[in-house]
Amino acid sequence: MIKVAVAGCFGRMGGAVVNAVNAADDMQIVCGIDLKADRNTDAFPVYHEVEEALSSIDVDVMVDFTQPTTVADNVACALSHGVDCVVGTTGLSNAKLEELAAKAIDGACLFFAPNFTTGAVLMMQFAKAAAPYFPEAEIVEFHHCNKKDAPSGTAMLTARLISEGRGGISSTAPGSETELDEAKGARGALVNGVPVHSVRSNGFVASQEVIFGSLGQVLSIKHDSWDRESYMPGVLLGIRSVGALEGLVVGLENIMEL
Ligand SMILES: NC(=O)c1ccc[n+]([C@@H]2O[C@H](COP(=O)([O-])OP(=O)(O)OC[C@H]3O[C@@H](n4cnc5c(N)ncnc54)[C@H](O)[C@@H]3O)[C@@H](O)[C@H]2O)c1
């Protein structure tokens, strides 16, 4: 039995992780960590802080779906206890992830996935494969109104992969110099040379469309997550995989059989 702690257990994603772990035969929730620790749950103890939890309970893996301002401290604490981490909270830079992983003890692993859905991982791989053949590429991402960061971690990574895949091709599309003074931002945010547009609206969970253009043709790659359950197979795979991994691992594609 893998002993799992969930940081952010009362949140939208953390709650879905609790349900998914409870439904799996090879793992169990041993505790939660959440600012709302005074909420009642008979099923497992909930602590305010990671330090308090890990000094009280034996944990193999901590899953973190909290918020960008909290995740670094949570992960630093868990790794300093030698506890493997599966992290979905976005907003950590690559440099910060490396700094955190460098302080892990006892071979603990920091596994971070900006997106735990298999479909989004494939969308990014397809986008990277298409990039050398299309000079124009733009990303439109759609999320619910409670998302705290823009652009999404998935959009940031997709832009980086397109840029890596481009192989010297450069876009001829007009940029921010064509924006009207009264409509700055109309051409999106430029991330690694790729315009990214963030839509925030009720009705969405997480969707993204990558649009490639060249003379006379457009290729569009679209992925939609309509339910947080779509992330759970990836999170459970992360929980099952980290015991055999060490140091920093970024991206579900590293543990998925592609
Ligand atoms: N990687 C992915 O596939 C993926 C998918 C969806 C969401 N996310 C990210 O996951 C994170 C959480 O998303 P959500 O929609 O579940 O958010 P949410 O606001 O519903 O839940 C966050 C939970 O964390 C708790 N929390 C906040 N600060 C805390 C702290 N200091 N200590 C302990 N608990 C704390 C809150 O009380 C809340 O219960 C966000 O960063 C989001 O972008 C990642």
The ligand as an SDF file (V2000), in Angstrom:
LIG
                    3D

 44 48  0  0  0  0  0  0  0  0999 V2000
   -1.1780   19.9380  -13.5080 N   0  0  0  0  0  0  0  0  0  0  0  0
   -2.4680   19.7720  -13.8200 C   0  0  0  0  0  0  0  0  0  0  0  0
   -2.8500   18.8810  -14.6130 O   0  0  0  0  0  0  0  0  0  0  0  0
   -3.4900   20.6890  -13.1830 C   0  0  0  0  0  0  0  0  0  0  0  0
   -4.8490   20.5360  -13.4650 C   0  0  0  0  0  0  0  0  0  0  0  0
   -5.7550   21.3740  -12.8280 C   0  0  0  0  0  0  0  0  0  0  0  0
   -5.3130   22.3330  -11.9240 C   0  0  0  0  0  0  0  0  0  0  0  0
   -3.9590   22.4740  -11.7090 N   0  0  0  0  0  0  0  0  0  0  0  0
   -3.4370   23.4330  -10.7310 C   0  0  0  0  0  0  0  0  0  0  0  0
   -3.6680   22.8910   -9.4300 O   0  0  0  0  0  0  0  0  0  0  0  0
   -3.7550   23.9620   -8.4810 C   0  0  0  0  0  0  0  0  0  0  0  0
   -5.0030   23.7840   -7.6290 C   0  0  0  0  0  0  0  0  0  0  0  0
   -6.1600   23.9420   -8.4520 O   0  0  0  0  0  0  0  0  0  0  0  0
   -7.6380   23.8330   -7.8310 P   0  0  0  0  0  0  0  0  0  0  0  0
   -8.5460   24.2030   -8.9280 O   0  0  0  0  0  0  0  0  0  0  0  0
   -7.8090   22.5040   -7.1530 O   0  0  0  0  0  0  0  0  0  0  0  0
   -7.5860   24.9840   -6.7080 O   0  0  0  0  0  0  0  0  0  0  0  0
   -8.5370   25.1670   -5.4620 P   0  0  0  0  0  0  0  0  0  0  0  0
   -8.4520   26.6130   -5.0950 O   0  0  0  0  0  0  0  0  0  0  0  0
   -9.8710   24.5520   -5.6890 O   0  0  0  0  0  0  0  0  0  0  0  0
   -7.8410   24.3020   -4.2960 O   0  0  0  0  0  0  0  0  0  0  0  0
   -6.6660   24.6600   -3.6320 C   0  0  0  0  0  0  0  0  0  0  0  0
   -6.7290   24.0790   -2.2150 C   0  0  0  0  0  0  0  0  0  0  0  0
   -5.4460   24.3190   -1.6260 O   0  0  0  0  0  0  0  0  0  0  0  0
   -5.6560   24.8150   -0.3160 C   0  0  0  0  0  0  0  0  0  0  0  0
   -4.5150   25.6550    0.0580 N   0  0  0  0  0  0  0  0  0  0  0  0
   -4.2140   26.8870   -0.4290 C   0  0  0  0  0  0  0  0  0  0  0  0
   -3.1320   27.3630    0.1850 N   0  0  0  0  0  0  0  0  0  0  0  0
   -2.7270   26.4060    1.0430 C   0  0  0  0  0  0  0  0  0  0  0  0
   -1.6630   26.3090    1.9760 C   0  0  0  0  0  0  0  0  0  0  0  0
   -0.8110   27.3420    2.1740 N   0  0  0  0  0  0  0  0  0  0  0  0
   -1.5290   25.1870    2.6980 N   0  0  0  0  0  0  0  0  0  0  0  0
   -2.4270   24.1740    2.5550 C   0  0  0  0  0  0  0  0  0  0  0  0
   -3.4640   24.2100    1.6970 N   0  0  0  0  0  0  0  0  0  0  0  0
   -3.6050   25.3060    0.9630 C   0  0  0  0  0  0  0  0  0  0  0  0
   -6.9530   25.6070   -0.3870 C   0  0  0  0  0  0  0  0  0  0  0  0
   -7.5540   25.7480    0.9110 O   0  0  0  0  0  0  0  0  0  0  0  0
   -7.7840   24.7540   -1.3330 C   0  0  0  0  0  0  0  0  0  0  0  0
   -8.5410   23.7810   -0.6120 O   0  0  0  0  0  0  0  0  0  0  0  0
   -3.7120   25.2550   -9.3200 C   0  0  0  0  0  0  0  0  0  0  0  0
   -2.3860   25.7480   -9.3410 O   0  0  0  0  0  0  0  0  0  0  0  0
   -4.1080   24.7870  -10.7180 C   0  0  0  0  0  0  0  0  0  0  0  0
   -3.5790   25.6110  -11.7240 O   0  0  0  0  0  0  0  0  0  0  0  0
   -3.0620   21.6680  -12.3160 C   0  0  0  0  0  0  0  0  0  0  0  0
  1  2  1  0
  2  3  2  0
  2  4  1  0
  4  5  1  0
  4 44  2  0
  5  6  2  0
  6  7  1  0
  7  8  2  0
  8  9  1  0
  8 44  1  0
  9 10  1  0
  9 42  1  0
 10 11  1  0
 11 12  1  0
 11 40  1  0
 12 13  1  0
 13 14  1  0
 14 15  2  0
 14 16  1  0
 14 17  1  0
 17 18  1  0
 18 19  2  0
 18 20  1  0
 18 21  1  0
 21 22  1  0
 22 23  1  0
 23 24  1  0
 23 38  1  0
 24 25  1  0
 25 26  1  0
 25 36  1  0
 26 27  1  0
 26 35  1  0
 27 28  2  0
 28 29  1  0
 29 30  1  0
 29 35  2  0
 30 31  1  0
 30 32  2  0
 32 33  1  0
 33 34  2  0
 34 35  1  0
 36 37  1  0
 36 38  1  0
 38 39  1  0
 40 41  1  0
 40 42  1  0
 42 43  1  0
M  CHG  2   8   1  16  -1
M  END
$$$$
